Structure formats: C-alpha cells, structure tokens
Amino acid sequence: MITDQQVRRLLMLIKTEKTKEIAASKAGMDRKTARKYLKSGKIPSESKIEHTWRTREDPFNEVWKYICDYLETSPELEAKTLFELLQREQPGKFQDGQLRTLQRKIKAWRATEGPRKEVFFTQEHKPGELGESDFTHMTELGITINKELFRHMIYHFVLTYSNWEDGTICYSESFESLSEGFENALWELGGVPAKHQTDRLSAAVHKECNAQEFTDRYACLLRHYGTTGLKIQAGKANENGDIEQRNYRFKKALGQALCLRGSRDFKSKEEYIKFLKELFNQLNSGRKARLLEELPILKALPAARLNNCKKIIVRVGPSSTIHVLHNTYSVDSRLIKELVQVKVYAEHLEVWYGQKKTETISRLRGEYKHRINYRHIIDWLVRKPGAFQQYRYRQDMFPTTIFRLAYDNLIARNPARGHKDHLEILYLASKESESGVGQALEKLLENQQAISINVVKEILETNTEKTSVADIRIDNVNLYDYDEFLTAKEAA
C-alpha cells in the first residue's frame, strides 16, 4: 500500500532525477503507480473515496418509521427498550446481535433529527465579585466517630474567580446552618465578595415558617455583610455550577485523603474538624496567586459577627419540658409554667430566663425526637417512683450502658423494688459524680456482687482521695537586693 510519505518523496525526486523510472524506484513504487500520482497531483489520503454506502442491508428499514414515531413522542426512550418491543411484536425477526445496529441508528437520529440539547454558556468571572454556596451530604463517605457512623453535611462556600473554598459541618439545610457556615467562611477569608449566590434555599425554611420570614432573616444577614444575594432558577443547578463542581471535587479529595490516612474513624468530632481544616488549607494552597488578586477587591468585614440564632419564646410544660422546632427538651423543674426564651443555633440551644442563660443543650437532628436530662427531674422522680415504669421518656433515664445493665440486674434480683433502687442510684449520681457512680456499678457487675445504694456509696467514699493542703513557705523579700538592682540599672 502506497503511503503519503512515499508520494511526497516521489514529488521531490522527480525534480532531481533524470527519469520518472528512477524517481519511482527510489520512492519505492512501480512506475505506473508513480505516473498515476504524478498525474493526479494528490497524495493517497486525499485520493481516498469516503465510505458512505452500506456494506449490508439495513434490518430496520421496514420498522424505522414506526421507531421514529416513538422517538418523536418520547425522545428519552432507549434503543434497548425499543428493540425489546420489536422482538415482542415480531417474534423471531430480530436477533439479540442486532441491538448494536439499532443503537447506532438511533444515536445518529438524535444527532441529526432529534431534540436540540441544552447549551451551557461559559461564564467569565471577575476577582472579588461572586461567592457561591451550597449544602452537600457527606454520609456516603462512611466517616465514623468512635466507630459510629457520623451522619452530617457540609455547608460549602467558594469564590468563583480563585476557587478558594471553605466548609462547616452541619446536620440540616436550616437557616442557622447557612448563616453559621457563611459567616465562618467570610471570617476565615478576611473579606466579603460583592455578591453571594445560592440555590432556591427552600430546604432552609422550616415547616412552621413562611417564605417571607426566611427572606427577611436572609436579607438581614446579607445587609450586615454588605453583599447582594442572588438565587438560581428552580431546578437549574448548573447556574450554581462552580459550587456544584467544587462539591464533587472536594468529596473526591476528602475520599483520597481518608485513604492515605488509612482510617475513616476519628476519636472525636474535633479531630475530624481539624482534619477538614487541614484539607481545605491544602486545597487552597495552590490558589494563592488568584486569591491575592481578589483580596484587595473584597469588601471589609463588619465590626462583629451577626447573632445568627433564631429566638423562640416557649412556656415550660408541667413535665419540665419545652418543645422547640418539633423536638422535646427537658429543663430545670424550677422553670415549670414559666416563659423562657430559646436561642436556636446550628448545633445547640440556649435557654434564657430573666436575662440569664440557664441551660445549653445540644440540638437534636430531625423532628419528633427528645432529649431528657435526668438531673432536671430526678429529685421528683425519686419521690414518685411509681411513675418511672410507664414514663414516656424512660429510656433517657439511663445515662450510660452501665446504668442500664445495673437496672436490669436490680430488676432481676428484686422485681418489686428494682426501679426504686435505680432511681436512688441515679439521684446519687446527680448529686455526687455520674462517672464515679458508673465506675462503682461497673465494678459490682464485674465481680457479680449485689447492687445497692449503700454499697455504691461505700465504693464512692473509698475511691475518694482526700488530699491535704501542702504547706507553702514564702521566703522574706530582701529589699536591699532590689535597691542594688536599681543602682546597677542607673549606672548602665
């Protein structure tokens, strides 16, 4: 087969050699072949006839109009679905091996006659102009805290020009999570972009809120930082393309970092937060040049952060509980029937009464859950032990697994009085030390000894180390040494 290189050599040799035969021989071809290429003046690749004809009969010619009717009505139909339809309607006519032929034919139809595809227009980003944010789920990465799956999300913020990014752990797409994450990112960045773009933010509106209330709170946040809020169209995630892409790349980078670490388990949430912080610093290290272009253009931060909490006034019920955002929490029984102010933050609640903070409670994730602190009600539960057996939140009366095992042991030994003994032990834990009582119970269970309030008290007293105050001796101060120091200083 003659190549393009041979013909090019022939065209060069024909100018220097005496005859065409010599030029053809040196070019490695027959003189008749050489005469053909010299006459046409084209190289083989230019002389090749394009293959536009079929080498075999099209098996779908007869049914193609029938297939096109389906495709025009429902363009999303797959070739395999239509092929199986043909096999059912015309048994034995189409073989499985012909599926690929139909797939190619439909692919060509979509490219030439099918519906037009959506066009994405590349955007030009300017320094300091736009920041985008979004929530991304992280549970799929299988991260655990003390061997327990850590279900969480990341509020993710990115500058569209430099791709500088930051993130904050959260548990829901609430306004409190958005506000906290947004502020954390800006204070870490040290400035404020001119505009902030998000999705529709509908997930950040709680069911008891209306859209206008959320809009007012969000507008207040933007006004505090002097930035303009933008929202994408409903169902158009591509309009928030930078943050969507960064979500994917960040989770991929985190997955790789966890592989290098050799474990997805962390001892505490704080250790995981530190790991995330180091990852963000590593990702941002390659963006310093473009970030330096943005920093002088960013707006200055305000004097202080915005108090990003939601304030709710609730009345404490007769069971010493409050209901906040469809969840139940216990408070001190002294507050029963009183109105208290609850400040709702992303991860915790603060209970205020009479301009004084009385309680800080970890916020529950989700709805219709409860968090009851036995210390709030144990003094009255000891007085009314009969209420314990059918108490709605009885499971919260076991602060650790040891207390639950001890309760089962007490019930097994004395079914009539076991719950009373448990309440007395719990009361002791509230007054003395929960960890100390827990250690005493663990010791009794290991030694298979009978559990009672008196035995637990004895162990607590034995384990308590009474330390005496050490004698402290202070030497008298010699003022002459001080005078000598001052004299030496003046001379110097």
C-alpha positions as CSV (number, residue, x, y, z in Angstrom):
1,M,0.0,0.0,0.0
2,I,1.4,3.4,-1.0
3,T,1.7,5.9,1.8
4,D,1.5,9.7,1.8
5,Q,5.2,9.8,2.6
6,Q,6.2,7.8,-0.5
7,V,4.2,10.1,-2.8
8,R,5.7,13.2,-1.2
9,R,9.2,11.7,-1.7
10,L,8.3,10.9,-5.4
11,L,7.3,14.6,-5.9
12,M,10.6,15.7,-4.6
13,L,12.7,13.2,-6.5
14,I,11.0,13.9,-9.9
15,K,12.7,17.3,-9.8
16,T,16.2,15.9,-9.3
17,E,16.3,12.6,-11.1
18,K,16.8,12.1,-14.8
19,T,13.8,9.8,-15.4
20,K,10.5,9.0,-13.8
21,E,11.5,5.4,-13.5
22,I,14.5,6.3,-11.3
23,A,12.4,8.6,-9.1
24,A,9.7,5.9,-8.8
25,S,12.3,3.3,-7.8
26,K,13.8,5.5,-5.2
27,A,10.3,6.3,-3.8
28,G,9.6,2.6,-3.5
29,M,6.8,2.2,-6.1
30,D,6.1,0.9,-9.6
31,R,6.5,3.4,-12.4
32,K,2.8,3.0,-13.4
33,T,1.7,3.8,-9.9
34,A,4.1,6.8,-9.8
35,R,2.6,8.0,-13.1
36,K,-0.9,7.9,-11.6
37,Y,0.0,10.0,-8.6
38,L,2.1,12.4,-10.7
39,K,-0.9,12.8,-13.0
40,S,-3.5,13.4,-10.2
41,G,-1.2,15.5,-8.0
42,K,-2.8,14.1,-4.9
43,I,-1.5,12.0,-2.1
44,P,-3.2,8.7,-1.1
45,S,-5.2,10.2,1.8
46,E,-6.6,12.8,-0.5
47,S,-7.5,10.3,-3.2
48,K,-9.3,8.0,-0.8
49,I,-13.1,7.8,-1.5
50,E,-15.2,8.4,1.6
51,H,-17.2,5.3,2.6
52,T,-20.9,6.4,2.5
53,W,-22.6,3.3,1.4
54,R,-23.8,0.3,3.5
55,T,-22.0,-3.0,3.3
56,R,-25.1,-5.0,4.2
57,E,-28.9,-4.4,4.2
58,D,-30.4,-2.4,7.0
59,P,-32.6,-4.9,9.0
60,F,-34.6,-2.0,10.5
61,N,-35.7,-0.3,7.2
62,E,-39.2,-1.6,7.4
63,V,-39.8,-0.6,11.0
64,W,-37.8,2.6,11.1
65,K,-40.8,4.9,10.6
66,Y,-42.6,3.0,13.5
67,I,-39.5,3.6,15.7
68,C,-39.3,7.3,14.7
69,D,-42.9,7.8,15.8
70,Y,-41.9,6.6,19.3
71,L,-38.7,8.7,19.4
72,E,-40.5,11.9,18.4
73,T,-43.2,11.3,21.1
74,S,-40.7,10.2,23.8
75,P,-37.1,11.1,22.9
76,E,-35.8,9.7,26.1
77,L,-36.6,6.1,25.1
78,E,-33.6,3.9,25.0
79,A,-32.7,1.8,22.0
80,K,-32.8,-1.4,24.1
81,T,-36.4,-0.7,25.2
82,L,-37.5,-0.2,21.5
83,F,-35.5,-3.3,20.4
84,E,-37.3,-5.5,23.1
85,L,-40.6,-4.0,21.9
86,L,-39.8,-5.1,18.3
87,Q,-38.9,-8.6,19.5
88,R,-42.2,-8.9,21.4
89,E,-44.3,-7.7,18.5
90,Q,-42.4,-9.6,15.7
91,P,-41.1,-12.8,17.3
92,G,-38.1,-14.4,15.6
93,K,-37.4,-11.5,13.2
94,F,-34.8,-9.6,15.2
95,Q,-31.8,-11.3,16.9
96,D,-30.0,-10.1,20.0
97,G,-26.9,-9.4,18.0
98,Q,-28.7,-6.7,16.0
99,L,-29.2,-4.4,19.1
100,R,-25.9,-2.6,18.4
101,T,-27.1,-1.7,14.9
102,L,-30.3,-0.1,16.2
103,Q,-28.3,1.7,18.9
104,R,-26.0,3.3,16.3
105,K,-29.0,4.2,14.1
106,I,-30.9,5.9,16.9
107,K,-27.7,7.7,18.0
108,A,-27.4,9.1,14.5
109,W,-31.0,10.1,14.5
110,R,-30.6,12.0,17.8
111,A,-27.6,13.8,16.5
112,T,-29.3,14.9,13.2
113,E,-33.0,15.0,13.8
114,G,-33.6,14.6,17.5
115,P,-34.4,17.4,20.0
116,R,-31.8,20.1,20.5
117,K,-29.7,19.7,23.6
118,E,-29.3,22.3,26.3
119,V,-26.4,24.7,25.7
120,F,-24.2,25.7,28.6
121,F,-22.5,29.1,28.3
122,T,-19.0,29.5,29.8
123,Q,-19.0,32.4,32.2
124,E,-16.3,35.0,32.8
125,H,-15.6,35.5,36.5
126,K,-14.1,38.7,37.9
127,P,-12.0,39.0,41.1
128,G,-13.9,39.7,44.3
129,E,-17.3,39.7,42.5
130,L,-19.1,36.4,43.4
131,G,-19.1,33.8,46.0
132,E,-21.4,30.7,45.8
133,S,-22.5,28.3,48.5
134,D,-24.4,25.0,48.8
135,F,-25.0,22.1,51.2
136,T,-23.6,18.7,50.3
137,H,-24.3,15.3,52.0
138,M,-21.2,13.5,53.4
139,T,-22.7,10.3,54.8
140,E,-21.7,8.3,51.7
141,L,-18.0,8.6,52.6
142,G,-18.6,6.4,55.6
143,I,-16.9,8.6,58.2
144,T,-17.3,7.4,61.8
145,I,-16.7,9.0,65.2
146,N,-15.7,6.3,67.7
147,K,-16.8,3.6,65.3
148,E,-20.3,5.1,64.9
149,L,-21.4,6.4,61.5
150,F,-21.3,10.2,61.5
151,R,-24.3,11.4,59.5
152,H,-23.7,15.0,58.6
153,M,-23.5,17.6,55.8
154,I,-21.0,20.3,54.8
155,Y,-22.0,23.9,54.2
156,H,-19.6,24.6,51.3
157,F,-18.5,28.1,50.2
158,V,-16.3,29.0,47.1
159,L,-15.1,32.2,45.4
160,T,-15.8,31.7,41.7
161,Y,-12.7,33.5,40.5
162,S,-9.9,32.0,42.6
163,N,-11.9,28.8,43.7
164,W,-10.9,29.5,47.3
165,E,-13.2,27.4,49.4
166,D,-14.2,26.7,53.0
167,G,-16.7,24.4,54.7
168,T,-18.6,24.0,58.0
169,I,-20.1,20.8,59.4
170,C,-23.9,20.9,59.8
171,Y,-26.8,18.5,60.1
172,S,-29.6,20.0,58.1
173,E,-30.2,22.7,55.4
174,S,-31.5,25.1,58.0
175,F,-31.1,28.9,58.0
176,E,-28.9,28.6,61.2
177,S,-26.6,26.2,59.4
178,L,-26.4,28.5,56.3
179,S,-25.8,31.6,58.5
180,E,-23.1,30.0,60.6
181,G,-21.3,28.4,57.6
182,F,-21.5,31.7,55.6
183,E,-20.0,33.7,58.5
184,N,-17.3,31.2,59.2
185,A,-16.2,31.3,55.5
186,L,-16.1,35.1,55.4
187,W,-14.2,35.5,58.6
188,E,-11.7,32.8,57.5
189,L,-11.4,34.6,54.2
190,G,-11.0,38.0,55.7
191,G,-13.3,39.8,53.3
192,V,-16.7,39.8,51.6
193,P,-17.5,39.3,47.9
194,A,-19.8,41.8,46.2
195,K,-22.4,39.1,45.5
196,H,-23.4,35.8,47.1
197,Q,-25.3,33.2,45.1
198,T,-27.2,30.1,46.4
199,D,-29.8,27.7,45.2
200,R,-33.5,28.4,46.0
201,L,-32.9,27.9,49.7
202,S,-36.3,26.3,50.1
203,A,-34.7,23.5,52.2
204,A,-33.6,26.1,54.8
205,V,-37.2,27.1,55.5
206,H,-38.7,25.2,58.4
207,K,-42.3,23.9,58.1
208,E,-43.6,26.4,60.7
209,C,-42.0,29.3,58.8
210,N,-43.3,31.1,55.8
211,A,-41.1,32.2,52.9
212,Q,-41.3,35.8,53.8
213,E,-39.9,35.2,57.3
214,F,-36.9,33.4,55.8
215,T,-36.4,36.2,53.3
216,D,-36.3,38.8,56.0
217,R,-33.7,36.9,58.0
218,Y,-31.6,36.2,55.0
219,A,-31.8,39.8,53.8
220,C,-30.7,40.9,57.3
221,L,-27.6,38.6,57.0
222,L,-26.7,39.9,53.6
223,R,-27.2,43.5,54.8
224,H,-25.0,43.0,57.8
225,Y,-22.1,42.0,55.4
226,G,-22.9,44.5,52.7
227,T,-23.3,41.9,49.9
228,T,-26.0,41.3,47.3
229,G,-27.9,38.0,47.3
230,L,-28.6,36.0,44.1
231,K,-30.7,32.9,43.6
232,I,-30.6,30.5,40.7
233,Q,-33.8,29.3,38.9
234,A,-35.7,26.4,40.3
235,G,-34.3,23.1,39.0
236,K,-31.3,24.8,37.3
237,A,-28.4,23.5,39.4
238,N,-26.0,24.3,36.6
239,E,-26.5,28.0,37.3
240,N,-24.6,27.4,40.5
241,G,-22.0,25.4,38.5
242,D,-18.9,26.4,40.4
243,I,-20.0,25.2,43.8
244,E,-21.6,22.1,42.3
245,Q,-18.3,21.2,40.7
246,R,-16.4,22.0,43.9
247,N,-18.8,19.8,45.9
248,Y,-17.8,16.8,43.7
249,R,-14.1,17.6,43.7
250,F,-14.0,18.3,47.5
251,K,-15.6,15.0,48.3
252,K,-13.3,13.2,45.9
253,A,-10.3,14.9,47.6
254,L,-11.6,14.0,51.0
255,G,-12.0,10.4,50.0
256,Q,-8.4,10.3,48.7
257,A,-7.1,11.9,51.9
258,L,-9.0,9.4,54.0
259,C,-7.4,6.6,52.0
260,L,-4.0,8.0,52.7
261,R,-4.9,8.4,56.4
262,G,-5.7,4.6,56.5
263,S,-8.8,5.0,58.5
264,R,-12.2,6.8,58.3
265,D,-12.7,6.7,62.0
266,F,-12.0,9.7,64.3
267,K,-11.8,9.8,68.1
268,S,-13.9,12.9,68.3
269,K,-15.7,15.5,66.2
270,E,-13.0,18.0,67.0
271,E,-10.3,15.7,65.4
272,Y,-12.5,15.4,62.3
273,I,-12.9,19.2,62.1
274,K,-9.1,19.6,62.4
275,F,-8.7,17.1,59.5
276,L,-11.1,19.0,57.3
277,K,-9.4,22.3,58.1
278,E,-6.0,20.9,57.0
279,L,-7.6,19.6,53.8
280,F,-9.1,23.0,52.9
281,N,-5.7,24.6,53.6
282,Q,-4.1,22.1,51.3
283,L,-6.6,22.7,48.5
284,N,-6.4,26.4,48.8
285,S,-2.6,26.5,48.8
286,G,-2.5,26.2,45.0
287,R,-4.8,29.1,44.6
288,K,-2.8,31.8,46.3
289,A,-1.9,33.7,43.2
290,R,-5.5,34.3,42.1
291,L,-6.7,34.8,45.7
292,L,-4.1,37.6,46.0
293,E,-5.9,39.3,43.1
294,E,-9.2,39.1,44.9
295,L,-8.3,40.1,48.5
296,P,-7.7,43.8,47.7
297,I,-11.1,44.0,45.9
298,L,-13.1,42.2,48.6
299,K,-15.3,44.4,50.9
300,A,-14.2,44.8,54.5
301,L,-15.7,42.6,57.2
302,P,-18.1,44.3,59.7
303,A,-17.0,45.0,63.3
304,A,-18.5,41.8,64.6
305,R,-20.5,38.7,63.5
306,L,-24.2,38.7,63.3
307,N,-26.0,37.0,66.1
308,N,-27.0,34.1,63.9
309,C,-29.7,32.4,66.0
310,K,-33.4,32.1,66.0
311,K,-35.2,33.3,69.1
312,I,-38.3,31.5,70.3
313,I,-40.5,32.2,73.3
314,V,-42.0,29.0,74.8
315,R,-43.6,28.0,78.1
316,V,-42.2,25.2,80.2
317,G,-44.7,22.4,80.5
318,P,-45.7,20.5,83.7
319,S,-43.4,17.6,82.7
320,S,-40.5,20.1,82.8
321,T,-40.1,20.1,79.1
322,I,-40.1,22.5,76.2
323,H,-41.0,21.9,72.5
324,V,-38.7,23.6,70.0
325,L,-38.9,23.0,66.2
326,H,-40.9,19.7,66.6
327,N,-38.4,18.3,69.2
328,T,-38.7,18.0,73.0
329,Y,-36.0,19.0,75.5
330,S,-36.0,19.0,79.4
331,V,-35.1,22.0,81.5
332,D,-34.8,22.6,85.2
333,S,-38.1,21.9,87.0
334,R,-37.9,25.3,88.7
335,L,-38.9,26.8,85.4
336,I,-42.2,24.8,85.1
337,K,-45.1,27.1,83.9
338,E,-42.6,30.0,83.2
339,L,-42.0,31.6,79.8
340,V,-38.4,31.1,78.6
341,Q,-36.5,32.4,75.6
342,V,-34.8,29.7,73.5
343,K,-32.0,30.8,71.2
344,V,-31.6,28.2,68.4
345,Y,-28.2,27.8,66.9
346,A,-27.0,25.4,64.3
347,E,-25.7,22.8,66.8
348,H,-27.1,23.8,70.2
349,L,-29.9,25.6,72.0
350,E,-29.6,28.2,74.8
351,V,-32.4,28.6,77.4
352,W,-32.7,32.1,78.8
353,Y,-34.8,33.3,81.7
354,G,-34.8,36.8,83.2
355,Q,-31.8,37.8,81.0
356,K,-29.8,34.9,82.4
357,K,-28.7,31.8,80.5
358,T,-29.9,28.8,82.5
359,E,-29.1,25.9,80.1
360,T,-27.1,25.0,77.0
361,I,-28.5,21.9,75.2
362,S,-27.1,20.0,72.2
363,R,-29.6,20.4,69.3
364,L,-31.4,17.3,68.1
365,R,-31.3,16.4,64.4
366,G,-34.5,15.8,62.6
367,E,-38.0,16.0,64.1
368,Y,-40.2,14.4,66.8
369,K,-37.2,13.4,69.0
370,H,-36.5,14.1,72.6
371,R,-33.5,14.8,74.9
372,I,-34.3,14.5,78.6
373,N,-31.6,15.2,81.2
374,Y,-32.3,13.1,84.3
375,R,-30.8,15.8,86.5
376,H,-33.7,18.1,85.8
377,I,-36.4,15.7,87.1
378,I,-34.7,13.0,89.3
379,D,-35.5,14.7,92.6
380,W,-39.2,14.4,91.9
381,L,-38.9,11.0,90.2
382,V,-37.4,9.7,93.4
383,R,-40.5,11.0,95.3
384,K,-42.8,9.4,92.7
385,P,-41.1,6.1,91.8
386,G,-44.3,4.6,90.6
387,A,-44.3,7.0,87.6
388,F,-41.0,5.5,86.3
389,Q,-42.3,2.3,84.8
390,Q,-44.7,4.0,82.3
391,Y,-42.7,7.2,82.0
392,R,-42.8,8.3,78.3
393,Y,-39.1,9.2,78.3
394,R,-37.9,6.3,80.5
395,Q,-35.1,5.3,78.1
396,D,-33.4,8.7,78.8
397,M,-33.1,7.8,82.4
398,F,-30.1,5.6,81.6
399,P,-27.2,8.0,81.0
400,T,-24.8,5.2,80.0
401,T,-25.0,1.5,79.2
402,I,-23.6,0.6,82.7
403,F,-26.6,2.2,84.3
404,R,-28.9,0.2,82.0
405,L,-27.1,-3.1,82.9
406,A,-27.3,-2.2,86.6
407,Y,-31.1,-1.5,86.3
408,D,-31.6,-4.9,84.6
409,N,-29.6,-6.6,87.4
410,L,-31.7,-4.8,90.1
411,I,-35.0,-5.8,88.4
412,A,-33.8,-9.4,88.1
413,R,-32.9,-9.6,91.8
414,N,-35.9,-7.7,93.1
415,P,-38.7,-7.0,90.5
416,A,-40.8,-5.1,93.1
417,R,-38.2,-2.7,94.2
418,G,-35.5,-2.7,91.5
419,H,-36.8,0.5,89.8
420,K,-36.7,2.4,93.2
421,D,-33.1,1.3,93.8
422,H,-32.2,2.5,90.3
423,L,-33.7,5.9,90.9
424,E,-31.9,6.3,94.2
425,I,-28.6,5.4,92.5
426,L,-29.4,7.9,89.7
427,Y,-30.2,10.6,92.3
428,L,-26.8,9.9,93.9
429,A,-25.1,10.3,90.5
430,S,-26.8,13.7,90.1
431,K,-25.5,14.9,93.5
432,E,-22.1,13.3,93.5
433,S,-20.5,12.1,90.3
434,E,-22.0,10.3,87.4
435,S,-18.7,8.9,86.3
436,G,-17.9,7.8,89.9
437,V,-21.2,6.1,90.3
438,G,-20.8,4.5,86.9
439,Q,-17.3,3.1,87.9
440,A,-18.8,1.7,91.1
441,L,-21.6,0.0,89.2
442,E,-19.2,-1.4,86.7
443,K,-17.0,-2.9,89.5
444,L,-20.0,-4.5,91.1
445,L,-21.2,-6.0,87.8
446,E,-17.8,-7.4,87.0
447,N,-17.5,-9.0,90.5
448,Q,-21.1,-10.2,90.3
449,Q,-21.9,-8.6,93.6
450,A,-25.3,-7.4,94.7
451,I,-26.0,-3.8,93.8
452,S,-27.5,-1.4,96.4
453,I,-27.3,2.3,97.1
454,N,-25.3,1.7,100.3
455,V,-22.7,-0.4,98.6
456,V,-22.3,2.2,95.8
457,K,-21.9,4.9,98.5
458,E,-19.2,2.9,100.2
459,I,-17.2,2.4,97.0
460,L,-17.5,6.2,96.2
461,E,-16.1,7.0,99.7
462,T,-13.3,4.5,99.3
463,N,-12.3,5.9,95.9
464,T,-12.4,9.5,97.0
465,E,-8.8,10.6,97.7
466,K,-8.6,13.2,100.4
467,T,-5.7,15.4,99.6
468,S,-4.3,17.6,102.3
469,V,-3.2,21.2,101.5
470,A,0.6,21.3,101.2
471,D,2.5,23.7,103.4
472,I,3.6,26.7,101.4
473,R,6.7,28.5,102.6
474,I,7.4,32.0,101.2
475,D,10.9,33.5,102.0
476,N,11.1,37.1,103.2
477,V,11.9,39.6,100.4
478,N,15.3,41.3,100.7
479,L,14.7,44.9,99.7
480,Y,18.4,45.6,99.6
481,D,18.7,43.3,96.5
482,Y,16.1,45.4,94.8
483,D,18.0,48.7,95.6
484,E,21.2,47.2,94.3
485,F,19.4,46.3,91.0
486,L,18.1,49.8,90.6
487,T,21.5,51.3,91.2
488,A,23.1,49.0,88.6
489,K,20.4,50.0,86.1
490,E,21.1,53.7,86.6
491,A,24.9,53.2,86.2
492,A,24.3,51.3,82.9
